[in-house]
Amino acid sequence: MTFRSRTLSRLGLVTLSLACTALAQPGPYRPDADARKDVAAAQARARASHKVVMVIFGANWCEDCRVLHNNLDSAALHDYVQSHFEVVSVDVGQFDKNLDVVKSAGADLKKGIPVAAFLSSDGALIGTTNNGELEPSRKYGAQQVLRFLREVVDNHKITTPQ
């Protein structure tokens, strides 16, 4: 084996190792979670804290879903999200999981994911992003998502992030 082929072989192994590490990172959607129990727990916490429940339906394979969660966890949004929302991430798999929870929350996955359902602290549906408002989340920066969430809290309206 030549120096060049050994170097390329090692480079390939390093690349494969990095790819496997990235795939092994846990995502925001837990496939083994009991979505009904998680939503019920979030509603109980929201009643006690007078927050809005944000149920986000998505999957770890979905780039827009992961970007949305990264924005929610960013320094620009973290404090606002923590003080105003009880966030629940519900895994929809390949559009074949937790569909009963999707339906009971008033959500619809026809326009893509992520889809969010917003519930008041008493459990009443405030609104959803059924029209695909969050589907292109990779195009939104943290400030756009923050404006959107403020509008939800302030006006209980759901509009496309600006």
C-alpha contacts under 8 A as a table, 3 or more apart, distances in Angstrom:
res1	aa1	res2	aa2	distance
1	M	5	S	6.24
1	M	6	R	6.44
2	T	5	S	5.27
2	T	6	R	6.17
3	F	6	R	5.17
3	F	7	T	6.09
4	R	7	T	5.09
4	R	8	L	6.15
5	S	8	L	5.05
5	S	9	S	5.95
6	R	9	S	5.00
6	R	10	R	6.11
7	T	10	R	5.15
7	T	11	L	6.06
8	L	11	L	4.96
8	L	12	G	6.07
9	S	12	G	5.08
9	S	13	L	6.33
10	R	13	L	5.04
10	R	14	V	6.18
11	L	14	V	5.10
11	L	15	T	6.12
12	G	15	T	5.08
12	G	16	L	6.07
13	L	16	L	5.03
13	L	17	S	5.99
14	V	17	S	5.01
14	V	18	L	6.17
15	T	18	L	5.16
15	T	19	A	6.18
16	L	19	A	5.08
16	L	20	C	6.14
17	S	20	C	5.17
17	S	21	T	6.17
18	L	21	T	5.05
18	L	22	A	6.23
19	A	22	A	5.15
19	A	23	L	6.27
20	C	23	L	5.09
20	C	24	A	6.07
21	T	24	A	5.05
21	T	25	Q	6.48
22	A	25	Q	5.44
23	L	26	P	7.96
27	G	30	R	7.15
27	G	60	N	5.37
27	G	66	R	7.26
28	P	59	A	7.98
28	P	60	N	6.66
28	P	66	R	7.07
28	P	69	H	6.94
28	P	89	S	6.58
29	Y	58	G	7.13
29	Y	59	A	5.87
29	Y	60	N	5.84
29	Y	89	S	5.63
29	Y	90	V	6.02
29	Y	91	D	5.05
30	R	33	A	5.38
30	R	89	S	7.82
30	R	90	V	7.43
30	R	91	D	6.31
31	P	91	D	5.90
31	P	93	G	7.40
33	A	38	D	7.61
33	A	90	V	7.98
34	D	37	K	5.47
34	D	38	D	6.19
35	A	38	D	4.99
35	A	39	V	6.11
35	A	90	V	5.87
35	A	91	D	7.88
35	A	98	N	6.96
35	A	101	V	7.06
36	R	39	V	5.29
36	R	40	A	6.17
36	R	101	V	6.53
37	K	40	A	5.05
37	K	41	A	6.04
38	D	41	A	5.13
38	D	42	A	6.19
38	D	88	V	6.72
39	V	42	A	5.07
39	V	43	Q	6.17
39	V	55	V	7.28
39	V	88	V	6.37
40	A	43	Q	5.06
40	A	44	A	6.28
41	A	44	A	5.09
41	A	45	R	6.27
42	A	45	R	5.07
42	A	46	A	6.02
42	A	53	V	6.55
42	A	86	E	5.69
42	A	87	V	7.17
42	A	88	V	6.89
43	Q	46	A	4.94
43	Q	47	R	6.15
43	Q	53	V	6.39
43	Q	86	E	7.69
43	Q	121	S	6.52
43	Q	122	D	7.58
43	Q	123	G	6.52
44	A	47	R	5.18
44	A	48	A	6.46
45	R	48	A	5.19
45	R	49	S	6.11
45	R	51	K	8.00
45	R	86	E	7.21
46	A	49	S	5.04
46	A	50	H	5.21
46	A	51	K	4.68
46	A	52	V	6.23
46	A	53	V	6.40
46	A	85	F	7.56
46	A	86	E	6.21
46	A	120	S	7.89
46	A	121	S	4.95
46	A	122	D	7.90
47	R	50	H	5.25
47	R	51	K	7.02
47	R	121	S	4.67
47	R	122	D	6.09
50	H	121	S	5.42
51	K	83	S	7.54
51	K	84	H	5.11
51	K	85	F	5.19
51	K	86	E	6.53
51	K	120	S	7.13
51	K	121	S	5.67
52	V	84	H	6.21
52	V	85	F	4.77
52	V	86	E	6.21
52	V	118	F	6.61
52	V	119	L	5.75
52	V	120	S	4.97
52	V	121	S	5.58
52	V	153	V	7.38
53	V	85	F	5.50
53	V	86	E	4.71
53	V	87	V	5.97
53	V	88	V	7.57
53	V	117	A	7.93
53	V	118	F	5.55
53	V	119	L	4.95
53	V	120	S	6.36
53	V	121	S	6.87
54	M	85	F	6.28
54	M	86	E	6.03
54	M	87	V	4.81
54	M	88	V	6.25
54	M	116	A	6.37
54	M	117	A	5.82
54	M	118	F	4.71
54	M	119	L	6.59
55	V	87	V	5.90
55	V	88	V	4.73
55	V	89	S	5.95
55	V	90	V	6.99
55	V	116	A	5.40
55	V	117	A	5.17
55	V	118	F	6.42
56	I	87	V	7.36
56	I	88	V	6.08
56	I	89	S	4.86
56	I	90	V	6.02
56	I	114	P	6.48
56	I	115	V	5.75
56	I	116	A	4.36
56	I	117	A	6.60
57	F	89	S	6.07
57	F	90	V	4.84
57	F	91	D	6.09
57	F	92	V	6.35
57	F	102	V	7.26
57	F	113	I	6.79
57	F	114	P	5.55
57	F	115	V	5.21
57	F	116	A	6.08
58	G	62	C	7.08
58	G	65	C	5.81
58	G	89	S	7.29
58	G	90	V	6.33
58	G	91	D	5.39
58	G	92	V	5.58
58	G	93	G	7.59
58	G	113	I	5.44
58	G	114	P	4.79
58	G	115	V	6.82
59	A	62	C	5.49
59	A	65	C	6.55
59	A	90	V	7.81
59	A	91	D	5.15
59	A	92	V	5.82
59	A	93	G	5.70
59	A	94	Q	7.68
59	A	113	I	7.94
59	A	114	P	7.88
60	N	63	E	7.57
60	N	65	C	7.00
60	N	66	R	6.55
60	N	91	D	7.76
62	C	65	C	5.26
62	C	66	R	6.45
62	C	113	I	7.58
63	E	66	R	5.17
63	E	67	V	6.10
63	E	138	R	7.20
64	D	67	V	5.05
64	D	68	L	6.08
64	D	113	I	7.39
64	D	114	P	6.72
64	D	134	L	7.97
64	D	135	E	6.35
64	D	136	P	6.09
64	D	137	S	4.88
64	D	138	R	5.14
65	C	68	L	5.19
65	C	69	H	6.41
65	C	113	I	6.74
65	C	114	P	5.18
65	C	135	E	7.81
65	C	137	S	7.13
66	R	69	H	5.16
66	R	70	N	6.15
67	V	70	N	4.93
67	V	71	N	6.16
67	V	137	S	6.28
67	V	138	R	5.66
68	L	71	N	5.12
68	L	72	L	6.23
68	L	114	P	7.94
68	L	134	L	7.94
68	L	137	S	5.65
68	L	138	R	7.24
69	H	72	L	4.92
69	H	73	D	6.15
70	N	73	D	5.12
70	N	74	S	6.02
71	N	74	S	4.98
71	N	76	A	7.99
71	N	77	L	6.85
71	N	141	G	7.21
71	N	142	A	5.26
71	N	145	V	7.43
72	L	77	L	5.53
72	L	78	H	5.90
72	L	81	V	6.82
72	L	142	A	7.54
72	L	145	V	7.98
73	D	77	L	6.46
73	D	78	H	5.02
74	S	77	L	5.51
74	S	78	H	5.60
74	S	142	A	7.29
75	A	78	H	5.46
75	A	79	D	7.52
76	A	79	D	7.64
76	A	142	A	6.40
76	A	143	Q	7.23
76	A	146	L	7.90
77	L	80	Y	5.38
77	L	81	V	5.96
77	L	142	A	6.72
77	L	143	Q	7.91
77	L	146	L	6.21
78	H	81	V	5.26
78	H	82	Q	6.05
79	D	82	Q	5.09
79	D	83	S	6.12
80	Y	83	S	5.27
80	Y	84	H	6.13
80	Y	146	L	8.00
81	V	84	H	5.37
81	V	85	F	5.38
81	V	86	E	7.93
82	Q	85	F	5.83
82	Q	86	E	7.22
84	H	153	V	7.50
90	V	98	N	7.43
91	D	97	K	6.76
91	D	98	N	6.99
92	V	95	F	5.16
92	V	96	D	6.08
92	V	97	K	4.48
92	V	98	N	5.72
92	V	99	L	6.97
93	G	96	D	5.79
93	G	97	K	5.31
94	Q	97	K	7.18
95	F	99	L	7.56
95	F	109	L	7.86
96	D	99	L	6.61
98	N	101	V	5.26
98	N	102	V	6.41
99	L	102	V	4.85
99	L	103	K	6.17
100	D	103	K	5.16
100	D	104	S	6.10
101	V	104	S	5.03
101	V	105	A	6.10
102	V	105	A	5.35
102	V	106	G	6.54
102	V	107	A	5.21
102	V	108	D	6.74
103	K	106	G	5.17
103	K	107	A	5.66
103	K	108	D	6.92
104	S	107	A	7.53
105	A	117	A	6.29
105	A	125	L	7.48
106	G	117	A	6.96
106	G	125	L	7.53
106	G	128	T	7.19
107	A	115	V	7.03
107	A	116	A	7.18
107	A	117	A	6.08
107	A	128	T	6.16
107	A	129	T	7.56
107	A	130	N	6.04
108	D	111	K	7.58
108	D	115	V	7.45
108	D	130	N	5.37
109	L	112	G	5.34
109	L	113	I	6.35
109	L	115	V	6.75
109	L	130	N	6.84
110	K	130	N	7.68
111	K	130	N	6.74
111	K	131	N	6.10
111	K	132	G	5.11
111	K	135	E	7.49
112	G	115	V	7.23
112	G	132	G	6.30
112	G	135	E	5.79
113	I	132	G	7.40
113	I	134	L	7.25
113	I	135	E	5.12
114	P	132	G	7.98
114	P	134	L	5.89
114	P	135	E	5.30
114	P	137	S	7.99
115	V	128	T	7.22
115	V	129	T	5.45
115	V	130	N	6.26
115	V	132	G	7.06
115	V	133	E	7.88
115	V	134	L	6.31
115	V	135	E	6.96
116	A	128	T	5.55
116	A	129	T	5.45
116	A	130	N	7.65
116	A	134	L	7.75
117	A	125	L	7.44
117	A	126	I	7.71
117	A	127	G	6.00
117	A	128	T	4.34
117	A	129	T	6.69
118	F	125	L	6.12
118	F	126	I	5.32
118	F	127	G	5.38
118	F	128	T	6.05
119	L	122	D	7.65
119	L	123	G	5.31
119	L	124	A	5.36
119	L	125	L	4.53
119	L	126	I	5.19
119	L	127	G	7.24
120	S	123	G	5.16
120	S	124	A	5.26
120	S	125	L	6.39
120	S	126	I	6.14
121	S	124	A	7.46
126	I	156	H	5.97
126	I	157	K	7.42
127	G	156	H	7.34
127	G	157	K	6.82
127	G	158	I	6.13
128	T	158	I	6.67
129	T	132	G	5.87
129	T	133	E	5.36
129	T	134	L	6.56
129	T	158	I	6.71
129	T	159	T	7.87
130	N	133	E	7.20
132	G	135	E	4.98
132	G	136	P	7.63
133	E	136	P	7.28
133	E	159	T	6.94
133	E	160	T	4.85
133	E	161	P	7.07
134	L	137	S	5.28
134	L	160	T	7.39
134	L	161	P	7.78
136	P	139	K	5.73
136	P	140	Y	7.37
137	S	140	Y	5.19
138	R	141	G	7.82
140	Y	144	Q	5.91
140	Y	145	V	6.64
140	Y	161	P	7.46
141	G	144	Q	5.42
141	G	145	V	6.52
142	A	145	V	5.18
142	A	146	L	6.07
143	Q	146	L	4.93
143	Q	147	R	6.21
144	Q	147	R	5.22
144	Q	148	F	6.28
144	Q	161	P	5.49
144	Q	162	Q	5.52
145	V	148	F	5.00
145	V	149	L	6.18
145	V	161	P	6.00
146	L	149	L	5.12
146	L	150	R	6.10
147	R	150	R	5.11
147	R	151	E	6.22
147	R	161	P	6.93
147	R	162	Q	7.42
148	F	151	E	5.17
148	F	152	V	6.40
148	F	158	I	7.69
148	F	159	T	7.08
148	F	160	T	7.16
148	F	161	P	5.02
148	F	162	Q	7.31
149	L	152	V	4.98
149	L	153	V	6.27
150	R	153	V	5.12
150	R	154	D	5.81
151	E	154	D	5.09
151	E	155	N	5.46
151	E	156	H	6.69
151	E	157	K	6.29
151	E	158	I	7.35
152	V	155	N	5.59
152	V	156	H	4.41
152	V	157	K	5.02
152	V	158	I	5.91
153	V	156	H	5.48
153	V	157	K	7.92
